[in-house]
Each structure stands twice: as C-alpha cells, then as structure tokens.
C-alpha cells in the first residue's frame, strides 16, 4: 500500500501533469486497498466463528481503539 501511495504522489508531481496516468495510479491504489480490506474481512469472519461472544466484544474494542489512533 505504501508503494502504491508513493506512486500516486510521484505521478501527481510529474511535469507536465498527466491526468490519465494520475487516475490510473489512484485506481491501482484503490484496487489494492479494496483487496486488503476484503482479506481482513474474510480473516475476521473466519476468526469470529471460533471466538466466544466476550472475545468478539474484546476484539471489536481493540479494533475500534486502533482506528481512533
């Protein structure tokens, strides 16, 4: 993801500005982000089936704390 973001910034700063290249770089970054989110969702769903309600609640709290950093 870090590499994809760097590419977006590099394309954005190029002279002359190439709108199509910028949009392609952003789309690539968005696609990668979406794939990563789908993997996380699948992992969470797989894990959740083995956790107790109390453990799921604790995990949810940890996730929300991390998001608020």
C-alpha positions as a Markdown table, in Angstrom:
| # | Residue | x | y | z |
|---|---|---|---|---|
| 1 | Unk | 0.0 | 0.0 | 0.0 |
| 2 | Unk | 2.8 | 2.3 | 0.8 |
| 3 | Unk | 4.4 | 1.8 | -2.6 |
| 4 | Unk | 1.0 | 2.5 | -4.3 |
| 5 | Unk | 0.6 | 5.7 | -2.4 |
| 6 | Unk | 4.2 | 6.8 | -3.3 |
| 7 | Unk | 3.4 | 6.1 | -7.0 |
| 8 | Unk | 0.3 | 8.3 | -6.8 |
| 9 | Unk | 2.3 | 11.1 | -5.3 |
| 10 | Unk | 5.1 | 10.7 | -7.9 |
| 11 | Unk | 2.6 | 10.7 | -10.8 |
| 12 | Unk | 0.8 | 13.8 | -9.3 |
| 13 | Unk | 4.1 | 15.7 | -9.2 |
| 14 | Unk | 5.3 | 14.9 | -12.7 |
| 15 | Unk | 5.5 | 17.7 | -15.2 |
| 16 | Unk | 3.6 | 18.0 | -17.3 |
| 17 | Unk | 0.7 | 16.7 | -15.3 |
| 18 | Unk | -0.9 | 13.7 | -16.9 |
| 19 | Unk | -4.5 | 13.3 | -15.7 |
| 20 | Unk | -4.9 | 9.8 | -17.2 |
| 21 | Unk | -1.7 | 8.5 | -15.5 |
| 22 | Unk | -2.8 | 10.0 | -12.2 |
| 23 | Unk | -6.2 | 8.4 | -12.4 |
| 24 | Unk | -4.7 | 5.1 | -13.3 |
| 25 | Unk | -2.3 | 5.3 | -10.3 |
| 26 | Unk | -5.2 | 6.3 | -8.0 |
| 27 | Unk | -7.3 | 3.4 | -9.3 |
| 28 | Unk | -4.4 | 1.0 | -8.7 |
| 29 | Unk | -4.1 | 2.2 | -5.1 |
| 30 | Unk | -7.9 | 1.9 | -4.6 |
| 31 | Unk | -7.9 | -1.6 | -6.0 |
| 32 | Unk | -5.1 | -2.7 | -3.7 |
| 33 | Unk | -6.8 | -1.1 | -0.7 |
| 34 | Unk | -10.1 | -2.9 | -1.6 |
| 35 | Unk | -8.3 | -6.2 | -1.9 |
| 36 | Unk | -6.6 | -5.7 | 1.5 |
| 37 | Unk | -10.0 | -4.8 | 3.1 |
| 38 | Unk | -11.6 | -7.9 | 1.7 |
| 39 | Unk | -8.8 | -10.1 | 3.1 |
| 40 | Unk | -9.2 | -8.5 | 6.5 |
| 41 | Unk | -13.0 | -9.0 | 6.4 |
| 42 | Unk | -12.5 | -12.7 | 5.5 |
| 43 | Unk | -9.9 | -13.2 | 8.2 |
| 44 | Unk | -12.2 | -11.6 | 10.8 |
| 45 | Unk | -15.2 | -13.7 | 9.7 |
| 46 | Unk | -13.0 | -16.9 | 9.9 |
| 47 | Unk | -11.7 | -16.0 | 13.4 |
| 48 | Unk | -15.1 | -14.9 | 14.7 |
| 49 | Unk | -16.6 | -18.3 | 14.4 |
| 50 | Unk | -14.1 | -19.6 | 17.0 |
| 51 | Unk | -14.4 | -16.8 | 19.4 |
| 52 | Unk | -16.9 | -16.5 | 22.3 |
| 53 | Unk | -19.2 | -13.5 | 22.4 |
| 54 | Unk | -17.0 | -12.0 | 25.1 |
| 55 | Unk | -13.9 | -12.5 | 23.0 |
| 56 | Unk | -15.6 | -10.9 | 19.9 |
| 57 | Unk | -16.6 | -7.9 | 22.0 |
| 58 | Unk | -13.0 | -7.5 | 23.2 |
| 59 | Unk | -11.6 | -7.8 | 19.7 |
| 60 | Unk | -14.2 | -5.3 | 18.5 |
| 61 | Unk | -13.0 | -2.8 | 21.2 |
| 62 | Unk | -9.4 | -3.3 | 20.2 |
| 63 | Unk | -10.2 | -2.7 | 16.5 |
| 64 | Unk | -12.1 | 0.5 | 17.3 |
| 65 | Unk | -9.3 | 1.7 | 19.6 |
| 66 | Unk | -6.8 | 1.2 | 16.8 |
| 67 | Unk | -8.9 | 3.0 | 14.3 |
| 68 | Unk | -9.1 | 6.0 | 16.6 |
| 69 | Unk | -5.3 | 6.4 | 16.8 |
